[in-house]
């Protein structure tokens, strides 16, 4: 089985989480999905891990942290029908059996994908000592993301039976992670919490907002899908640890400026000459004046690196930015941590793939519009025979085209 076909099957599973509703036994003023929760969790995990690394000089294994987040996401997509309280109780009592069930369900998806990824998945769930520190960071991020959602629920209907018990349980779990300095700082709800809160607001910005669509996906959920895909394709290319790190977080934060401007579709940006440049300039100004000041000063250069020239292959040579690097050079000459390489073109391809699937899934559900039909067709025509960064994206797009109910595009 070709890696591209295997990857397509795995990508389909991630999108199932866009239809998984959270807190559906409570009054919700907005839709809260598992995909968005997992995306927000990884933003929070980044913040906690950076605090541990910078303020405590802790040794964070970022590869294990990133993969751990993906593994836990996959784990949750398999156990879709279990409500969180039931899920946690069963994990306490039948953890090994549940993990074996999840692994069995995912075996077909793992075929043809980097063998190390499959082996790390097994180690993560069956070896208690594996990624112990990183698991703790992810667990803290999980409860903080849950608490962020819960505040919305609580302020909407504080009279619901049992809600005080739920609040106490979440707060107790957060307190159990107070040894992590990032948890302490986020609990103060000051600057760094403001960054997490702004990222959370991207959960409410819908993709393709001008079109009816099922399932609806948010900008934040989209960003996480792009990040996962960029990471998995980078693994296949034998990317160095820093390149894996950069590609994941550049994918996760690539649309971050949209928290200030909302998701402006490409046809609108291009409808007036010079409008795209004006929007870009405004986004950069808002990033520099509103968003970056919420982060510790020592992190800001990295966040700029993730979000500026985000779709360019780039490296750093003695602190100087060099962009427009050919993939072959990036994958050989510059595939070393010292150059801090980023596969911007790969991230762009993953961004377009995510947009294609978002449109395609809705059309399969017979919810469509002129914008979705044209968007799907235009993206497919651009990638139907294209290889990007060593990956045959044409094969992946063809996989989804073959599965469409309507294939005349």
Steps between C-alpha positions, in 0.01 A plus 500: 500500500642839400570742783271759339202261502567403863529865595166578335328233710650640818400855405139385459500379859614837631205667331258275686577711805343802329161330550567388859300733722625586849282594797192391307317427825533867601360828368758631251490848349752385238594166341792332675668216310773250579717624211502853641567374853801299383633797304465735795663240723813501280522880511488481879753213504738720298468781757549270800798322342666831404470623859652177629780524245580870543424565867590164650766390250303176466585249229184481290499232231295691244469202268339296776278793595376554144448131433340451840242763411430329167482157668251622760295661224488174305415313818201728556374468142473123543315524832249747360193378685635527854408809698804649684400378850438150366820512295715598799340238727556227241858613447556472875360147510560353152781710355699220341194339341382832357847579366518160330159564343614841371821359356308225322260753347790714375716222354359546150558877517863448603584275205754662271569785744836556665559190713654700784177697537305176547757368749497826697121482518524160665774615737297805598202297617666180626824620662431713812852649500484611135466881459405532867571874521338575165188304600471719809520817292232367264280399789526850649421650159201268472345623826575865426333469158205325664476777758502764224197330348335446834504870582284560194261226610493613863422865430224397263315274744649493853175348633541162322496209746848371578684790340674604824630147538639515146667834571664368817627188318663706223654751743638216712664344195661832408626544857662156480720639221613813683856372508518608135586869486295546184188384685570749778542786254196414292292473816578867574307585180742777405715543186572144396140403574398780263694327222328168574164677516553673164596168340184353652294766325607345170263216597212735428623614158357264241680394187310570177272726706323619184373147422275253683715199582504167688696436709584856592866547579663792678819683416667345806396147408623561145836618633544181703419275205760688293754461782443124532525444126815709472654300783411160353630588154818639657553169682487324164771735371733417790485855636737591783346567846500880463337476157228272639443748783494801267270339243249396765480832682526708184199298381320544833548877501496578127159671512555664838475858361141420401398540863529873422356505146267194481523242222502708181462272198753522216253626233416797722867575566569500127185685396664843541852569384730547798241379755697184582809711585291735716354205692846350547638829629208536741547143626870562565420822686241327717737210569771740614279728710228274637596134488877463539512722814294231674798262471827518693752707305732205438224308316398775258770448240400135468131588460591747226701228332193276505254760370699719259582369150312194625479334159867544407770236540742672734801453725713705735872526434687664787181676602422631150182395320540331164176418318400348167709188558453213254357188666798284402738739673270533799480122530875442475726801544284676760334202672672570830385664824761776466315642196150491658343391168132551412318333208273793421392358165400176669295694755327685215418171327359365828297820535352452151435131566310588817294760309424242228383239753288757685314579177491138385354364824214745489424423136494130587235582758301678225553841663662707231526841338664664203795600721557144623469347153737752343743486791521121490546493123764776493708342776476155341603634157803665659617185684372205291847421366720693741780382724593728789797447730540136400130414539269416212204716597327403177452147637349633822261729316403212270422284805241750616368559148436128454305493826282794403137444417544752220815441303442722200733778603 
